[in-house]
Amino acid sequence: MARDVDRRLQQHAAGRGARYTRGRGPLALVYREPCPNRSSALAREHAIKQLPRAAKEALVREASP
């Protein structure tokens, strides 16, 4: 969860993001969803993480132009 998703992605790409993402590049943002506040964003993030892989892939396909 990030307020400025583009800035956060740039941090990860530059190696200044979370330790998990270092060495796992190149990174690409495949899904983004606006939320009204931090609480609902964290709840939605948790809900997405609980989805099976096929459902996550469907979210990405639906969001792609």
PEVENUR-V461160 format. One record per backbone hydrogen bond with DSSP energy under -1.0 kcal/mol. CO is the residue of the C=O (numbers start at 1). NH is the residue of the N-H. If there is no record, write none. Layout:
BEGIN
<<CO & NH> <CO & NH>>
END
This chain:
BEGIN
<<4 & 8> <5 & 9> <6 & 10> <7 & 11> <8 & 12> <9 & 13> <10 & 14> <11 & 16> <12 & 15> <21 & 24> <37 & 41> <38 & 42> <39 & 43> <40 & 44> <41 & 45> <42 & 46> <43 & 47> <44 & 48> <45 & 49> <46 & 50> <48 & 51> <52 & 56> <53 & 57> <54 & 58> <55 & 59> <56 & 60> <57 & 61> <58 & 62> <59 & 63> <60 & 64>>
END
